[in-house]
């Protein structure tokens, strides 16, 4: 007598089952295909992957020099002065003072950003 797998109920043929193996195999392939259809992402060129919807959290991006402003970054890698220019603080007496402090720290610690 055939048994089923635990997670997605694929049919495992019994040692004595010689007549239903092909049918079970095809049914299993249809089951696997159906389970993956909701999460399948078509093959795309790695230089232009498009993802729509969803939320990305807790991510680290590697293999790039910088993340441009248009893509949500500051456009710089480790240059604090340029980062302040690309992503400026709103102007007010408090933020103006904070900018001076940040620029001073960035000059003293060049790899802060």
N, CA, C and O atoms as CSV, one atom per row, in Angstrom:
chain,resi,resn,atom,element,x,y,z
A,1,UNK,N,N,0.846,-1.182,0.000
A,1,UNK,CA,C,0.000,0.000,0.000
A,1,UNK,C,C,0.889,1.242,0.000
A,1,UNK,O,O,1.838,1.334,0.780
A,2,UNK,N,N,0.581,2.183,-0.868
A,2,UNK,CA,C,1.355,3.413,-0.971
A,2,UNK,C,C,1.165,4.270,0.275
A,2,UNK,O,O,0.116,4.243,0.919
A,3,UNK,N,N,2.216,5.037,0.598
A,3,UNK,CA,C,2.152,5.982,1.716
A,3,UNK,C,C,2.369,7.383,1.167
A,3,UNK,O,O,2.692,7.556,-0.008
A,4,UNK,N,N,2.187,8.393,2.033
A,4,UNK,CA,C,2.344,9.785,1.608
A,4,UNK,C,C,3.434,10.476,2.408
A,4,UNK,O,O,3.699,10.129,3.559
A,5,UNK,N,N,4.064,11.465,1.773
A,5,UNK,CA,C,5.060,12.269,2.479
A,5,UNK,C,C,4.361,13.171,3.485
A,5,UNK,O,O,3.181,13.490,3.339
A,6,UNK,N,N,5.098,13.572,4.497
A,6,UNK,CA,C,4.521,14.331,5.609
A,6,UNK,C,C,4.080,15.737,5.225
A,6,UNK,O,O,2.975,16.150,5.576
A,7,UNK,N,N,4.917,16.476,4.515
A,7,UNK,CA,C,4.658,17.903,4.328
A,7,UNK,C,C,3.678,18.246,3.220
A,7,UNK,O,O,2.770,19.050,3.433
A,8,UNK,N,N,3.839,17.659,2.045
A,8,UNK,CA,C,2.930,18.035,0.956
A,8,UNK,C,C,2.212,16.841,0.336
A,8,UNK,O,O,1.725,16.920,-0.792
A,9,UNK,N,N,2.152,15.766,1.055
A,9,UNK,CA,C,1.348,14.591,0.681
A,9,UNK,C,C,1.670,14.008,-0.690
A,9,UNK,O,O,0.767,13.639,-1.441
A,10,UNK,N,N,2.955,13.926,-1.013
A,10,UNK,CA,C,3.338,13.238,-2.241
A,10,UNK,C,C,3.166,11.743,-2.021
A,10,UNK,O,O,3.386,11.244,-0.917
A,11,UNK,N,N,2.777,11.037,-3.060
A,11,UNK,CA,C,2.560,9.596,-2.950
A,11,UNK,C,C,3.881,8.854,-3.109
A,11,UNK,O,O,4.588,9.025,-4.102
A,12,UNK,N,N,4.201,8.032,-2.120
A,12,UNK,CA,C,5.384,7.170,-2.186
A,12,UNK,C,C,4.890,5.762,-2.504
A,12,UNK,O,O,4.118,5.190,-1.734
A,13,UNK,N,N,5.325,5.200,-3.623
A,13,UNK,CA,C,4.816,3.875,-3.989
A,13,UNK,C,C,5.308,2.795,-3.038
A,13,UNK,O,O,6.405,2.875,-2.486
A,14,UNK,N,N,4.484,1.805,-2.866
A,14,UNK,CA,C,4.871,0.641,-2.066
A,14,UNK,C,C,5.831,-0.213,-2.884
A,14,UNK,O,O,5.849,-0.138,-4.113
A,15,UNK,N,N,6.621,-1.018,-2.202
A,15,UNK,CA,C,7.591,-1.881,-2.882
A,15,UNK,C,C,6.923,-2.820,-3.874
A,15,UNK,O,O,7.534,-3.207,-4.870
A,16,UNK,N,N,5.696,-3.182,-3.617
A,16,UNK,CA,C,4.981,-4.121,-4.498
A,16,UNK,C,C,4.126,-3.424,-5.557
A,16,UNK,O,O,3.511,-4.096,-6.385
A,17,UNK,N,N,4.079,-2.108,-5.547
A,17,UNK,CA,C,3.233,-1.353,-6.475
A,17,UNK,C,C,3.936,-1.225,-7.831
A,17,UNK,O,O,4.930,-0.507,-7.942
A,18,UNK,N,N,3.445,-1.893,-8.833
A,18,UNK,CA,C,4.041,-1.823,-10.169
A,18,UNK,C,C,3.123,-1.173,-11.191
A,18,UNK,O,O,3.567,-0.860,-12.296
A,19,UNK,N,N,1.879,-0.967,-10.861
A,19,UNK,CA,C,0.930,-0.462,-11.849
A,19,UNK,C,C,0.642,1.024,-11.721
A,19,UNK,O,O,0.238,1.648,-12.702
A,20,UNK,N,N,0.838,1.618,-10.539
A,20,UNK,CA,C,0.464,3.018,-10.341
A,20,UNK,C,C,1.665,3.955,-10.248
A,20,UNK,O,O,1.487,5.146,-9.990
A,21,UNK,N,N,2.874,3.456,-10.448
A,21,UNK,CA,C,4.055,4.299,-10.267
A,21,UNK,C,C,4.025,5.503,-11.210
A,21,UNK,O,O,4.276,6.626,-10.774
A,22,UNK,N,N,3.727,5.292,-12.479
A,22,UNK,CA,C,3.682,6.393,-13.439
A,22,UNK,C,C,2.580,7.386,-13.076
A,22,UNK,O,O,2.805,8.595,-13.112
A,23,UNK,N,N,1.418,6.902,-12.733
A,23,UNK,CA,C,0.300,7.767,-12.339
A,23,UNK,C,C,0.659,8.570,-11.090
A,23,UNK,O,O,0.406,9.773,-11.026
A,24,UNK,N,N,1.254,7.895,-10.094
A,24,UNK,CA,C,1.658,8.583,-8.865
A,24,UNK,C,C,2.727,9.636,-9.150
A,24,UNK,O,O,2.695,10.730,-8.587
A,25,UNK,N,N,3.670,9.301,-10.022
A,25,UNK,CA,C,4.723,10.247,-10.374
A,25,UNK,C,C,4.123,11.507,-10.986
A,25,UNK,O,O,4.473,12.617,-10.585
A,26,UNK,N,N,3.230,11.347,-11.944
A,26,UNK,CA,C,2.598,12.500,-12.589
A,26,UNK,C,C,1.779,13.318,-11.600
A,26,UNK,O,O,1.806,14.548,-11.640
A,27,UNK,N,N,1.057,12.652,-10.720
A,27,UNK,CA,C,0.280,13.355,-9.696
A,27,UNK,C,C,1.208,14.133,-8.768
A,27,UNK,O,O,0.919,15.274,-8.405
A,28,UNK,N,N,2.327,13.508,-8.385
A,28,UNK,CA,C,3.298,14.191,-7.529
A,28,UNK,C,C,3.864,15.436,-8.212
A,28,UNK,O,O,4.001,16.481,-7.574
A,29,UNK,N,N,4.191,15.336,-9.493
A,29,UNK,CA,C,4.723,16.492,-10.221
A,29,UNK,C,C,3.692,17.613,-10.270
A,29,UNK,O,O,4.045,18.781,-10.105
A,30,UNK,N,N,2.435,17.282,-10.491
A,30,UNK,CA,C,1.374,18.290,-10.493
A,30,UNK,C,C,1.235,18.930,-9.115
A,30,UNK,O,O,1.019,20.137,-9.010
A,31,UNK,N,N,1.357,18.130,-8.063
A,31,UNK,CA,C,1.274,18.653,-6.695
A,31,UNK,C,C,2.414,19.622,-6.425
A,31,UNK,O,O,2.193,20.714,-5.902
A,32,UNK,N,N,3.628,19.231,-6.778
A,32,UNK,CA,C,4.793,20.100,-6.569
A,32,UNK,C,C,4.635,21.387,-7.366
A,32,UNK,O,O,4.869,22.472,-6.835
A,33,UNK,N,N,4.247,21.284,-8.621
A,33,UNK,CA,C,4.062,22.456,-9.467
A,33,UNK,C,C,3.019,23.401,-8.870
A,33,UNK,O,O,3.215,24.616,-8.852
A,34,UNK,N,N,1.920,22.845,-8.387
A,34,UNK,CA,C,0.871,23.663,-7.774
A,34,UNK,C,C,1.336,24.368,-6.515
A,34,UNK,O,O,0.973,25.520,-6.279
A,35,UNK,N,N,2.135,23.689,-5.700
A,35,UNK,CA,C,2.628,24.290,-4.457
A,35,UNK,C,C,3.596,25.435,-4.730
A,35,UNK,O,O,3.620,26.419,-3.991
A,36,UNK,N,N,4.389,25.310,-5.780
A,36,UNK,CA,C,5.367,26.347,-6.084
A,36,UNK,C,C,4.787,27.496,-6.897
A,36,UNK,O,O,5.416,28.550,-6.987
A,37,UNK,N,N,3.623,27.332,-7.486
A,37,UNK,CA,C,3.081,28.364,-8.364
A,37,UNK,C,C,2.857,29.691,-7.650
A,37,UNK,O,O,3.012,30.748,-8.261
A,38,UNK,N,N,2.498,29.661,-6.377
A,38,UNK,CA,C,2.242,30.900,-5.640
A,38,UNK,C,C,3.525,31.634,-5.275
A,38,UNK,O,O,3.493,32.839,-5.026
A,39,UNK,N,N,4.653,30.932,-5.240
A,39,UNK,CA,C,5.910,31.560,-4.825
A,39,UNK,C,C,6.943,31.603,-5.935
A,39,UNK,O,O,8.059,32.075,-5.718
A,40,UNK,N,N,6.598,31.123,-7.111
A,40,UNK,CA,C,7.558,31.050,-8.209
A,40,UNK,C,C,7.889,32.430,-8.741
A,40,UNK,O,O,7.002,33.260,-8.940
A,41,UNK,N,N,9.165,32.668,-8.968
A,41,UNK,CA,C,9.616,33.912,-9.573
A,41,UNK,C,C,10.338,33.561,-10.870
A,41,UNK,O,O,11.312,32.808,-10.853
A,42,UNK,N,N,9.873,34.093,-11.976
A,42,UNK,CA,C,10.463,33.764,-13.277
A,42,UNK,C,C,11.940,34.124,-13.311
A,42,UNK,O,O,12.374,35.061,-12.640
A,43,UNK,N,N,12.698,33.389,-14.082
A,43,UNK,CA,C,14.125,33.662,-14.236
A,43,UNK,C,C,14.289,35.032,-14.879
A,43,UNK,O,O,13.646,35.346,-15.881
A,44,UNK,N,N,15.175,35.853,-14.276
A,44,UNK,CA,C,15.413,37.199,-14.783
A,44,UNK,C,C,16.909,37.443,-14.889
A,44,UNK,O,O,17.702,36.801,-14.201
A,45,UNK,N,N,17.289,38.373,-15.755
A,45,UNK,CA,C,18.680,38.780,-15.868
A,45,UNK,C,C,19.100,39.404,-14.546
A,45,UNK,O,O,18.412,40.292,-14.042
A,46,UNK,N,N,20.222,38.957,-13.972
A,46,UNK,CA,C,20.632,39.423,-12.647
A,46,UNK,C,C,20.888,40.922,-12.591
A,46,UNK,O,O,20.894,41.492,-11.500
A,47,UNK,N,N,21.101,41.582,-13.730
A,47,UNK,CA,C,21.353,43.019,-13.704
A,47,UNK,C,C,20.071,43.840,-13.752
A,47,UNK,O,O,20.127,45.066,-13.657
A,48,UNK,N,N,18.918,43.192,-13.897
A,48,UNK,CA,C,17.667,43.953,-13.948
A,48,UNK,C,C,16.506,43.149,-13.374
A,48,UNK,O,O,15.526,42.883,-14.070
A,49,UNK,N,N,16.616,42.765,-12.110
A,49,UNK,CA,C,15.559,42.007,-11.445
A,49,UNK,C,C,14.451,42.970,-11.024
A,49,UNK,O,O,14.732,44.031,-10.468
A,50,UNK,N,N,13.207,42.609,-11.283
A,50,UNK,CA,C,12.067,43.431,-10.910
A,50,UNK,C,C,11.200,42.663,-9.921
A,50,UNK,O,O,10.758,41.548,-10.197
A,51,UNK,N,N,10.963,43.282,-8.757
A,51,UNK,CA,C,10.087,42.695,-7.747
A,51,UNK,C,C,9.035,43.742,-7.410
A,51,UNK,O,O,9.381,44.887,-7.119
A,52,UNK,N,N,7.771,43.377,-7.442
A,52,UNK,CA,C,6.716,44.314,-7.083
A,52,UNK,C,C,5.963,43.795,-5.873
A,52,UNK,O,O,5.739,42.593,-5.729
A,53,UNK,N,N,5.573,44.723,-5.001
A,53,UNK,CA,C,4.833,44.359,-3.803
A,53,UNK,C,C,5.731,43.775,-2.737
A,53,UNK,O,O,6.919,43.549,-2.965
A,54,UNK,N,N,5.158,43.533,-1.572
A,54,UNK,CA,C,5.908,42.923,-0.479
A,54,UNK,C,C,6.710,43.930,0.322
A,54,UNK,O,O,6.768,45.112,-0.016
A,55,UNK,N,N,7.322,43.448,1.380
A,55,UNK,CA,C,8.138,44.265,2.264
A,55,UNK,C,C,9.462,43.572,2.498
A,55,UNK,O,O,9.501,42.366,2.743
A,56,UNK,N,N,10.548,44.327,2.425
A,56,UNK,CA,C,11.873,43.785,2.700
A,56,UNK,C,C,12.339,44.375,4.025
A,56,UNK,O,O,12.367,45.595,4.188
A,57,UNK,N,N,12.703,43.518,4.967
A,57,UNK,CA,C,13.211,43.983,6.255
A,57,UNK,C,C,14.497,43.252,6.588
A,57,UNK,O,O,14.722,42.129,6.136
A,58,UNK,N,N,15.343,43.900,7.388
A,58,UNK,CA,C,16.568,43.268,7.858
A,58,UNK,C,C,17.478,42.809,6.740
A,58,UNK,O,O,17.865,41.641,6.698
A,59,UNK,N,N,17.828,43.714,5.826
A,59,UNK,CA,C,18.602,43.318,4.648
A,59,UNK,C,C,19.986,43.952,4.674
A,59,UNK,O,O,20.159,45.064,5.173
A,60,UNK,N,N,20.956,43.251,4.142
A,60,UNK,CA,C,22.295,43.777,3.938
A,60,UNK,C,C,22.594,43.681,2.453
A,60,UNK,O,O,22.445,42.618,1.850
A,61,UNK,N,N,23.014,44.789,1.867
A,61,UNK,CA,C,23.333,44.808,0.447
A,61,UNK,C,C,24.844,44.739,0.303
A,61,UNK,O,O,25.562,45.548,0.892
A,62,UNK,N,N,25.332,43.782,-0.471
A,62,UNK,CA,C,26.767,43.646,-0.705
A,62,UNK,C,C,27.040,43.633,-2.197
A,62,UNK,O,O,26.141,43.418,-3.010
A,63,UNK,N,N,28.294,43.867,-2.540
A,63,UNK,CA,C,28.685,43.797,-3.937
A,63,UNK,C,C,28.409,45.049,-4.738
A,63,UNK,O,O,28.464,45.017,-5.967
A,64,UNK,N,N,28.106,46.175,-4.057
A,64,UNK,CA,C,27.905,47.432,-4.763
A,64,UNK,C,C,28.805,48.489,-4.145
A,64,UNK,O,O,29.193,48.379,-2.982
A,65,UNK,N,N,29.138,49.514,-4.924
A,65,UNK,CA,C,29.974,50.597,-4.421
A,65,UNK,C,C,29.150,51.566,-3.595
A,65,UNK,O,O,29.563,51.956,-2.503
A,66,UNK,N,N,28.008,51.954,-4.094
A,66,UNK,CA,C,27.121,52.847,-3.354
A,66,UNK,C,C,25.688,52.625,-3.813
A,66,UNK,O,O,25.440,51.969,-4.825
A,67,UNK,N,N,24.771,53.168,-3.072
A,67,UNK,CA,C,23.351,53.071,-3.403
A,67,UNK,C,C,22.876,54.472,-3.746
A,67,UNK,O,O,22.845,55.345,-2.879
A,68,UNK,N,N,22.507,54.696,-4.997
A,68,UNK,CA,C,22.171,56.039,-5.447
A,68,UNK,C,C,20.902,56.558,-4.778
A,68,UNK,O,O,20.049,55.791,-4.333
A,69,UNK,N,N,20.806,57.877,-4.724
A,69,UNK,CA,C,19.681,58.539,-4.062
A,69,UNK,C,C,18.353,58.101,-4.668
A,69,UNK,O,O,17.385,57.880,-3.942
A,70,UNK,N,N,18.299,57.975,-5.984
A,70,UNK,CA,C,17.053,57.580,-6.655
A,70,UNK,C,C,16.576,56.206,-6.208
A,70,UNK,O,O,15.387,55.900,-6.293
A,71,UNK,N,N,17.508,55.371,-5.728
A,71,UNK,CA,C,17.151,54.033,-5.260
A,71,UNK,C,C,17.004,53.962,-3.746
A,71,UNK,O,O,16.911,52.870,-3.186
A,72,UNK,N,N,16.983,55.114,-3.077
A,72,UNK,CA,C,16.760,55.132,-1.633
A,72,UNK,C,C,18.012,55.239,-0.793
A,72,UNK,O,O,17.936,55.161,0.433
A,73,UNK,N,N,19.163,55.417,-1.421
A,73,UNK,CA,C,20.411,55.552,-0.670
A,73,UNK,C,C,20.849,56.997,-0.587
A,73,UNK,O,O,20.081,57.911,-0.887
A,74,UNK,N,N,22.109,57.199,-0.172
A,74,UNK,CA,C,22.666,58.551,-0.095
A,74,UNK,C,C,23.563,58.846,-1.275
A,74,UNK,O,O,23.962,59.993,-1.476
A,75,UNK,N,N,23.887,57.835,-2.056
A,75,UNK,CA,C,24.745,58.032,-3.206
A,75,UNK,C,C,26.218,57.969,-2.881
A,75,UNK,O,O,27.049,58.249,-3.744
A,76,UNK,N,N,26.565,57.608,-1.654
A,76,UNK,CA,C,27.973,57.558,-1.247
A,76,UNK,C,C,28.261,56.265,-0.508
A,76,UNK,O,O,27.353,55.551,-0.083
A,77,UNK,N,N,29.544,55.984,-0.366
A,77,UNK,CA,C,29.960,54.801,0.366
A,77,UNK,C,C,30.418,55.165,1.764
A,77,UNK,O,O,29.860,54.677,2.747
A,78,UNK,N,N,31.451,56.036,1.868
A,78,UNK,CA,C,32.010,56.336,3.191
A,78,UNK,C,C,32.363,57.806,3.368
A,78,UNK,O,O,33.151,58.124,4.259
A,79,UNK,N,N,31.836,58.695,2.588
A,79,UNK,CA,C,32.198,60.108,2.647
A,79,UNK,C,C,31.108,60.892,3.361
A,79,UNK,O,O,30.063,61.171,2.775
A,80,UNK,N,N,31.337,61.246,4.607
A,80,UNK,CA,C,30.335,61.918,5.431
A,80,UNK,C,C,29.879,63.250,4.883
A,80,UNK,O,O,28.694,63.575,4.955
A,81,UNK,N,N,30.814,64.041,4.326
A,81,UNK,CA,C,30.437,65.354,3.806
A,81,UNK,C,C,29.486,65.222,2.620
A,81,UNK,O,O,28.496,65.949,2.541
A,82,UNK,N,N,29.768,64.321,1.717
A,82,UNK,CA,C,28.891,64.128,0.567
A,82,UNK,C,C,27.552,63.563,1.017
A,82,UNK,O,O,26.512,63.921,0.464
A,83,UNK,N,N,27.566,62.689,2.010
A,83,UNK,CA,C,26.313,62.128,2.524
A,83,UNK,C,C,25.430,63.227,3.080
A,83,UNK,O,O,24.218,63.212,2.866
A,84,UNK,N,N,26.022,64.190,3.796
A,84,UNK,CA,C,25.232,65.298,4.334
A,84,UNK,C,C,24.655,66.149,3.213
A,84,UNK,O,O,23.552,66.679,3.347
A,85,UNK,N,N,25.377,66.287,2.120
A,85,UNK,CA,C,24.886,67.057,0.985
A,85,UNK,C,C,23.749,66.316,0.286
A,85,UNK,O,O,22.745,66.921,-0.089
A,86,UNK,N,N,23.909,65.019,0.117
A,86,UNK,CA,C,22.899,64.241,-0.606
A,86,UNK,C,C,21.641,63.988,0.211
A,86,UNK,O,O,20.551,63.893,-0.353
A,87,UNK,N,N,21.770,63.878,1.522
A,87,UNK,CA,C,20.623,63.622,2.389
A,87,UNK,C,C,20.617,64.666,3.502
A,87,UNK,O,O,20.856,64.335,4.663
A,88,UNK,N,N,20.345,65.928,3.154
A,88,UNK,CA,C,20.470,67.001,4.141
A,88,UNK,C,C,19.397,66.949,5.223
A,88,UNK,O,O,18.284,66.469,5.010
A,89,UNK,N,N,19.776,67.462,6.390
A,89,UNK,CA,C,18.809,67.614,7.477
A,89,UNK,C,C,17.919,68.810,7.175
A,89,UNK,O,O,18.384,69.757,6.540
A,90,UNK,N,N,16.669,68.808,7.599
A,90,UNK,CA,C,15.823,69.987,7.418
A,90,UNK,C,C,16.455,71.186,8.130
A,90,UNK,O,O,17.067,71.029,9.186
A,91,UNK,N,N,16.307,72.371,7.559
A,91,UNK,CA,C,16.968,73.553,8.112
A,91,UNK,C,C,16.154,74.125,9.265
A,91,UNK,O,O,14.977,74.455,9.113
A,92,UNK,N,N,16.797,74.235,10.411
A,92,UNK,CA,C,16.266,74.907,11.593
A,92,UNK,C,C,17.475,75.210,12.465
A,92,UNK,O,O,18.542,74.645,12.226
A,93,UNK,N,N,17.353,76.089,13.479
A,93,UNK,CA,C,18.510,76.362,14.337
A,93,UNK,C,C,19.074,75.089,14.972
A,93,UNK,O,O,20.290,74.956,15.109
A,94,UNK,N,N,18.213,74.164,15.355
A,94,UNK,CA,C,18.682,72.931,15.997
A,94,UNK,C,C,19.401,72.044,14.990
A,94,UNK,O,O,20.491,71.542,15.269
A,95,UNK,N,N,18.794,71.847,13.816
A,95,UNK,CA,C,19.431,70.971,12.833
A,95,UNK,C,C,20.674,71.607,12.231
A,95,UNK,O,O,21.599,70.894,11.843
A,96,UNK,N,N,20.718,72.939,12.144
A,96,UNK,CA,C,21.927,73.601,11.652
A,96,UNK,C,C,23.088,73.314,12.594
A,96,UNK,O,O,24.193,73.016,12.141
A,97,UNK,N,N,22.846,73.402,13.915
A,97,UNK,CA,C,23.886,73.067,14.894
A,97,UNK,C,C,24.252,71.592,14.798
A,97,UNK,O,O,25.429,71.236,14.870
A,98,UNK,N,N,23.257,70.739,14.638
A,98,UNK,CA,C,23.511,69.304,14.534
A,98,UNK,C,C,24.335,68.996,13.288
A,98,UNK,O,O,25.212,68.133,13.314
A,99,UNK,N,N,24.049,69.709,12.192
A,99,UNK,CA,C,24.814,69.499,10.961
A,99,UNK,C,C,26.283,69.841,11.187
A,99,UNK,O,O,27.167,69.103,10.751
A,100,UNK,N,N,26.547,70.953,11.866
A,100,UNK,CA,C,27.938,71.338,12.135
A,100,UNK,C,C,28.644,70.270,12.957
A,100,UNK,O,O,29.799,69.936,12.691
A,101,UNK,N,N,27.954,69.737,13.954
A,101,UNK,CA,C,28.539,68.682,14.789
A,101,UNK,C,C,28.802,67.439,13.943
A,101,UNK,O,O,29.885,66.860,14.015
A,102,UNK,N,N,27.826,67.028,13.148
A,102,UNK,CA,C,27.986,65.841,12.302
A,102,UNK,C,C,29.109,66.013,11.285
A,102,UNK,O,O,29.890,65.090,11.054
A,103,UNK,N,N,29.189,67.203,10.675
A,103,UNK,CA,C,30.256,67.432,9.703
A,103,UNK,C,C,31.619,67.384,10.379
A,103,UNK,O,O,32.578,66.864,9.810
A,104,UNK,N,N,31.708,67.929,11.600
A,104,UNK,CA,C,32.967,67.887,12.342
A,104,UNK,C,C,33.362,66.461,12.690
A,104,UNK,O,O,34.530,66.089,12.573
A,105,UNK,N,N,32.401,65.674,13.113
A,105,UNK,CA,C,32.680,64.272,13.452
A,105,UNK,C,C,33.075,63.507,12.194
A,105,UNK,O,O,34.010,62.706,12.224
A,106,UNK,N,N,32.373,63.746,11.091
A,106,UNK,CA,C,32.667,63.038,9.844
A,106,UNK,C,C,34.083,63.335,9.360
A,106,UNK,O,O,34.746,62.459,8.804
A,107,UNK,N,N,34.550,64.572,9.569
A,107,UNK,CA,C,35.914,64.918,9.158
A,107,UNK,C,C,36.947,64.207,10.022
A,107,UNK,O,O,38.017,63.839,9.536
A,108,UNK,N,N,36.637,64.013,11.292
A,108,UNK,CA,C,37.576,63.356,12.206
A,108,UNK,C,C,37.537,61.839,12.061
A,108,UNK,O,O,38.553,61.170,12.249
A,109,UNK,N,N,36.382,61.299,11.731
A,109,UNK,CA,C,36.219,59.849,11.583
A,109,UNK,C,C,35.710,59.594,10.162
A,109,UNK,O,O,34.503,59.486,9.949
A,110,UNK,N,N,36.626,59.496,9.185
A,110,UNK,CA,C,36.191,59.427,7.788
A,110,UNK,C,C,35.351,58.208,7.428
A,110,UNK,O,O,34.618,58.248,6.440
A,111,UNK,N,N,35.432,57.145,8.184
A,111,UNK,CA,C,34.656,55.943,7.841
A,111,UNK,C,C,33.419,55.796,8.711
A,111,UNK,O,O,32.912,54.687,8.883
A,112,UNK,N,N,32.930,56.895,9.258
A,112,UNK,CA,C,31.746,56.875,10.114
A,112,UNK,C,C,30.499,56.508,9.317
A,112,UNK,O,O,29.639,55.784,9.818
A,113,UNK,N,N,30.392,56.987,8.103
A,113,UNK,CA,C,29.193,56.742,7.287
A,113,UNK,C,C,29.261,55.412,6.603
A,113,UNK,O,O,28.337,55.043,5.877
